[in-house]
């Protein structure tokens, strides 16, 4: 450890690691490559991110509904809801998260290049967890305070997606970056699948709706503590990484911390780069479908397909479970094609992204035409789940074209990709004005299909798999072996 270095919660000192090793807590990690420990911890980090994000969607139902309390024997008591919010008020509360989330994407990416992805990723989740623990108190105190706390949760979570790319820019060798990045991102969908039914179960438990926030907030705090001790900002700063792994990572990435720590982002060239806007278009398109069905699928299944709420809640999670599996698998497949089959990085990114979007167009239109239970659910599951392949394309593309600025590029693309979370629910409610009208829902399907088609065409024409000239490392640059060296 360098003399005079400060010990902080998010950058543990060597002595802390040695103490843990004496007690055997890190022995289980000794034989696992440290970059995969980072990937596993990032996976659980994203699980927490989405659990903290979507738990209010379930909790707000329990907060505003009558519930029955068993008094023993055959006696029950109907208890009035804790809050009498109307639909408009609930919409403001649920949407407030995104109003904070959208504003810290680009600042988060920039800060990650300056202070490190580990600090920002862990710190963002930690502060969101603390606010989650305070949510029941704030909700009972004032609705304005509840809205404010959700806005701040969005602000703190907004730095997490950009900051994870700052970590991969230092930890992920070129031929493993898709595997590591998609391993982490798949945690988002696993977290969604787990948190929705678990939140419902907690709401029905003796602790009631407040237990949702206490449980998820506490789990996130525990994760942060593990993140602090198991993960370092870069391989060079990890106290127990082997020399072999350190040399492998740094030799393949082609630059060191010292070479990139003082680089100034070329903002104008970055914002006028066509490959950057290809990523933005793809990210926006994929998130349009994701957010539309994350918020509207249970309603559609209840009103049009006539599933009861229990069935709708369970079946609505199936497409996202499928998506989590696809995201995991596509990362391994993408890196296999690049390393073993020698398919170029650009070809892999375009095949995965554009191929996924075209399949989504077909099955989204198919779902709109069928409108029968089985056929519609099959089409929707494929249309949503196959989007996982796109995440093996555009979501890692930031690291291809400008690895040292990848966190900033993720901040830019995720800013635009957050807009569907704000626009889509309102647009859907404006289109679907009659409960159970299948024709109105078809319009929602066709709009999603059209946006997927736009994403496929734009990404297919403009995307690149090569490092851009404006992302050149000034000194000591070693060309990559996977086709991501400087473009000509």
Secondary structure by P-SEA (a helix, b strand, c coil): cccccccccccccaaaaaaaaaaccccccccccaaaaaaaaaaaaaaaaaaaccaaaaaaaaacbbbbbbccccbbbbbcccccccaaaaaaaaaaaaaaaaaaaaaaaaaaaaccaaaaaaaaaaaaaaaaaaaaaaaaacaaaaaaaaaaaaaaacaaaaaaaaaaacccccccaaaaaaaaaaaaaaaaaaaaaaaaaaaaccccaaaaaaaaaaaaaaaaaaaaccccccccccccccaaaaaaaaaaaccccccccccccaaaaaaacaaaaaaaaaaaaaaaaaaaaaccaaaaaaccccccaaaaaaaaaaaaaaaaaaaaaaaaaaaaaaccccccaaaaaaaaaaaaaaaaaaaaaaaaacccaaaaaaaaaaaaaaaaaaaaccccccccccccaaaaaaaaaaaaaacccccaaaaaaaaccccccaaaaaaaaaaaaaaaaaaaaaaacccccccccccccccbbbbbcccccccc
